[in-house]
Every structure is written in C-alpha cells, then in structure tokens.
Amino acid sequence: GAVVSQHPSRVICKSGTSVKIECRSLDFQATTMFWYRQFPKQSLMLMATSNEGSKATYEQGVEKDKFLINHASLTLSTLTVTSAHPEDSSFYICSALGQNYNEQFFGPGTRLTVL
Amino acid sequence: GQNIDQPTEMTATEGAIVQINCTYQTSGFNGLFWYQQHAGEAPTFLSYNVLDGLEEKGRFSSFLSRSKGYSYLLLKELQMKDSASYLCAVQDSNYQLIWGAGTKLIIKP
C-alpha cells in the first residue's frame, strides 16, 4: 500500500515554543491530507482537512491561528503548533487521501510533549 | 447528527472467534472502514466495505448492511498479538472519516 511518513516521531518542547510536524506521501500525490489528534484512551479527532494549494478547513473548536497548516505541494503538508502549552501534548497523526478516494493512508504519528 | 457506536471493551480467549459490532448514523456514506490500532501507534487498515455483504481477508472478515447501518468485524483464530483497539470509521460524502470511539480487545491465554 501507499506510504505516508511523519517527522519527527517524537518531540519534547518547552511551553511557549512552536513545533512543526511534517507529513509526506512518499509514493503518491495527495491533494487532500487530514490531521488528527488523539488523547490517551480516546479515538482520533479530526482537526483539519488540508487541500493542496488552498487554505485548510478546520473542525469546530480547533484554533486555526494556533494550529497552522500548510499544504504547499502534492506530497507535503505541515502542521505547526504555535506557542505550545502542556494541554497541547498529544499524539498527532496525519493521513493522506488515496487517489481512489476510498482509503486514507496514515502516517506513523508524532508524540508531542510540552513541558 | 452523526454517530458511530461500538462496544468499549471486549475480552476473548486465544484461538477463539470474536465479533465486534459497529452501528452508524451519518450524513452521506462512501464506505466503512475497520482499523486496528496498537497503543502508541497509528491505525493500520484492516478492511473496507462499501457494498452489502461479507469481505473476507485471512483471519479477518467484515460485514456491512447499509439498510441497517450496521457492520461487524470478525476475528478468527485469535492470537495474543490481536490485542489492540479496533476502530470503526465511516467515510462521509466529503471523504472524511467519522470515527467510532474504538473497541479495546483483550485476548487472554
């Protein structure tokens, strides 16, 4: 199946700093990527839909100025957590919509810990 | 509203069979997915159903009834490594996935 990578896999940062997470589709072009957040023992929560060349669509309750999403190419979307706080500590997972639109291919996830 | 229900937790014995049910009410339907997720890892794809009926793939099978808004995942010959959370997700008309809360499956020897 298609491969999606995420970088970094783990990051620990101080409160108030910004963290960038990259999501890449390695062997296919993805016009649409999704960013999820997962808190311990909870299901995945969609944060935003990222479309190449246009602004991301954010889910209700997700601050677009805090979680900056850039989808500048067909193989790369980035999520920047600005001025991170301890409550932003979570598992962030991206996925890319396959060319047949009937499957999402998930990245391995990024564990963010904000001290 | 949109709603996906699945049991919170199930326990089964190694070598046995377990069925995890999922019921859904969504606006638009472009297929139903089952994913397996081990703790601390991203979900991995198990199955996709868009038409009614049973899809079999090795030890795993998935069934869909669109008229009933119902699906199940059947796991046979359970192995200890099958201990994980199993997530049911429906793809809506915008191709977004609407997730169930997941079923934690505990396999006992």
Interface residues (C-beta under 8 A of the other chain):
Chain A: G1 T32 F34 Q42 S43 L44 M45 L46 T49 F91 I93 L97 Y101 N102 E103 Q104 F105 F106 G107 P108 G109 R111
Chain B: N30 G31 F33 G40 E41 A42 P43 T44 F45 Y48 V50 L87 Q91 N94 Y95 Q96 L97 W99 G100 A101 G102
